[in-house]
């Protein structure tokens, strides 16, 4: 039976953190049978701590299929998401971070905002009262500055493109996997630019969020990479390099 929901989790050295979070996701799905059958696809992006083995040992409730996809070397979060999206089969595809900074229990908020012609994205900026544990000031400043740059890419109405909690129609997610090019942290922006370019609405909704230590973001290195990737997206847009919608979406 086709999964109702596919959950894609990019992972890098998450052997200690991801197994209990998979248990939490499994318990939530089992308590909400309207989301079943479901599949969870963890993309191990070149981990060196035994992440794949730790995940493979997990036992999830009936109706939930767990798959581990492995990149032999680290390729970047964007590449991991692309691999995961391409391997999904669900009617809906949820992208969530391994640390569950945005809790899986807030999935109904995304579901209520999504429809076959729209993407629902969680946001830390819509209602900052929902931020239970704020990130360090320099990370917050980096995010606000990045969002100013994002506004030039036809996403000016969005306040937070980088929250790792997004729900896509399944066919759109798989089409994005076939066309998305960025391997770094700016991949979120590319997914949203393509979605809007192809005629999908983007609904930004507030979700609870808690900063978790051991972030994979390196402020100086990744900030420069993200700005460079934004410039690439800007150039693709003005030069006509953004792909046209694939036949599966027309």
N, C-alpha and C positions, 0 to 999 in steps of 0.2 A: 504494500500500500504506500502511495506517495506520502512523504512526511508533510504534516501540516506546517511544521516549523523546523528550520535549520538554524543552528546557532554556530557561528564561526568565532573562534577564539585564537588570535595570534599569540604565540608564546615564545619567550626567550628566557631560558634558565628559570623555570617556574616549578621545579620538582617539589619544592617545599610548600608552595602556596596554592598551586592549582588543584591538587586532589581534593582538599576539603571544599573548595569552591565548586568543583564538579558535583560533589555530594549535595551541596546546597541547591545548585541548579536542578539536579535530578529530583530532589524532594519537592521543589516548587512545581516542576512540570507534572510530577505524579499527582500533586494535589489539584491540578488544573487539567483534567482530562480532555477539555476542548482543544488543548494545544498538542495533543497526541494523535498519531505517532509523531515523534520528533527525532531529530538527529543532532548530535554535537560533533563538530569537526574542529579539532585542535590542530593548529599548524605549528609544529615545532621548528622554529626558524634558526636552526644551527646551534641548539643548546649544547652545552658541554657538562651539564650537571645531572644527566640521566632523566631529563624531563619526560621523554617519550616512554621510557620504561615505567616511570611512576604513574603516568596517566593510564597506560595500558592495563595496569593492575586494578583500576577502578571498576566497581560494580554498580551499575545504575538500574533503576527500576524498569520493569517491563514496559515496552513501548518506546524506549529511548535507545537509539543506536549511537554508540561512541566510536568515532574513527580518529586515528592519529595520522596526520600527513607530515612528512619529514623533509625539510630542506637540509641537505648534508652540511652546508655552510650558511652562515648568516647572510641574508639577502636584504633585510629591511622589512619593516612592518607592512608597508604597502605591498610588497611582493608576497608576504604571508597572507594578507587579506585576499589578494588576487587568486592565489592557489586555493584558499578556502572557498571563496565564492564560486569558482569554476567547478568545484566538486559537489556543490549542494544539489539537492533535488526537491527542496521544500517549496510550498506555496508562498511562504514568507521566509525571509532570511534576516536574522538578527546578528548584528556585529556587537560584540561586547568584549571588554578587556578582561584579562586573566585575573586581575585583582578585584574585580567587581566593585570598582569605585562608585559606579552607578549600580544600585542593587537590582538583581534580577526580579525582585518583587515589584519593581516599578514598570515592568513590561506592559501591564494594562494601559499605562499612560500612553505608550507608543502605539499600542494596538488601536486605541480609541482615536488617535490622530492620523493613522495610516489608512489608505484605501488603494485599490489597484492602480490608481493614477497618481499616487503620492508617496513620498518618502517621509518618515517621521524620525526626527533627530532629537535626542536628549540634549538639554542645555543647562549649563551652570549659570547663565546670564539672565534668563527669563525671570527668575525669581531667586535672588541670591540668598533669601532666607532658607532655601532648601539645601544650601551648602553646609553640611554638618561639620566638616573639618576642612578649613580652607587650605589651599596650597601656599607655599612660601611666597612672600611678596614679589620676589624677582620672577617666579614662574607666572604669577598673575599678571605682572606688567608685561612679560613676554607675550602672553596670550592676547592681551588687549592690543598691543602693538601689532601683532600678527593679524588680528581681525581687521584693523584699519587697512592693511595692505590687501586683505581678501576682498574688501568692498569694491575694488576695481575690477573684479572678475564676475560681475553680474550676480553677486551674492550679498549685495549691500544691505539687504533686509535681515540677514542672519547675524546673530550676536555671538554665537559660539559654534564653530564648525568642528572643533577638535575633541569634543566630549565623545568618549569611546562607547556610545550606546545608541545604535541606529537600527531602524527597521526598514527593510526594502521589500517590495514585491519580488518574488522569486525570479521571474523571468528577467526583470531589470537587473538584479544582482548578477545573474549569469552573463548578461550582455555587457555589464560593466567589467567583469573579469576578462572578457575577450578584447576590451578596448583600453582599459586603464594602463598607464605606462610608468607612473612614478613609484619608486620603491621606498622612498623615505616617508617622513611623517606628514608631508603635505598631501598624501594620497587622499585624505578625507575631503579636501577641497576639490581635488580632481573628480572624485565620485559625485560630488554634489553639482559641480559645473556640468558634467556630462548628463546627469539626471535632468537638470533644468534645461539644458540645451536640447534634450530629446523630448521635452514637453511635460515632464513630471513636476508636480508641485512639491514643495518642501515645507513641511510643517514642523516648526521648532517649538518644543514643549519643555517646560521645566521638570527636572527630575532631581531626586535627592542625589547628593554626591559627597563623597568623603575622600580626601587626599590620603593616599597610601604611600608610605615610604618605599624605597627601593625602585623608584621610577627609572625607566630606561632612557629618559630624555636627558641629554647633556646640553645645558643651556647654550653655551657658546657654539659648539660644533653643530648642533641640530638647528639652532636659529638661523645660522648662515645657510645651511642646506635647504631649509624651508623657504627662505626668501628667494634663493636661486631657483627652486622648483616653482614658486609662484610666478617668477619672471618667465619661466618656460611655458607655464599655462597661459599667461597673458599673450605670449608670442603665438602660441598655437591658436589662440582665439582670434587675434587680429589678422593672422595670416591664412585663416581658413583651415587650420590643421586639426580642428576638433572633429572627430569622426561623426558621420551621419548615423541616424538610428539604424540598428540592424533590422533585418526582415522580421525577426522574432518579436519585435515591438510594434510593428506596423500592421 
